[in-house]
Amino acid sequence: MAGLFFVLGVYVLFLFPAGLHVPENFRVMFGVVLLLYGFYRFISLRIKQRQTDEEE
């Protein structure tokens, strides 16, 4: 899921179709939020994996 959110954020920022009339500020803001959320999910997954490895 982290990868999906990251890819979706890149899509919204750089590859969003021009035919859809979305304000640029909203598109950029939404893309950045998706990128940050994907990064957050990846980091939290890595932390949980390390904790699981340390417990074993």
C-alpha positions in Angstrom: 0.0 0.0 0.0 2.9 2.4 0.7 4.1 2.0 -2.8 0.7 2.5 -4.2 0.2 5.8 -2.4 3.6 6.9 -3.5 3.0 6.1 -7.1 -0.4 7.7 -7.0 1.2 10.9 -5.5 3.7 11.0 -8.4 0.8 10.5 -10.9 -1.2 13.3 -9.4 1.8 15.7 -9.3 3.3 15.0 -12.7 1.0 13.0 -15.0 -2.5 14.2 -14.1 -4.6 14.6 -17.3 -5.0 18.2 -18.3 -8.6 17.5 -19.5 -9.8 17.3 -15.9 -10.4 20.8 -14.6 -8.7 20.7 -11.2 -7.1 23.8 -9.7 -3.3 23.5 -9.8 -2.9 24.4 -6.1 -5.3 21.6 -5.1 -3.6 19.1 -7.4 -0.1 19.9 -6.0 -1.4 19.8 -2.4 -3.1 16.5 -2.9 -0.1 15.0 -4.6 2.2 16.0 -1.8 -0.1 14.6 0.8 -0.2 11.3 -1.0 3.6 11.2 -1.3 4.0 12.0 2.4 1.4 9.4 3.4 3.1 6.7 1.3 6.5 7.6 2.9 4.9 7.5 6.3 3.4 4.0 5.6 6.8 2.7 4.4 8.6 4.1 7.5 6.0 2.7 9.9 6.2 -0.7 8.2 10.0 -0.8 8.5 9.7 0.1 12.3 7.2 -2.7 12.9 9.4 -5.2 11.0 12.4 -4.2 13.1 10.5 -4.5 16.4 9.3 -8.0 15.3 12.8 -9.0 14.4 14.1 -7.8 17.8 11.4 -9.7 19.7 12.4 -13.0 18.0 
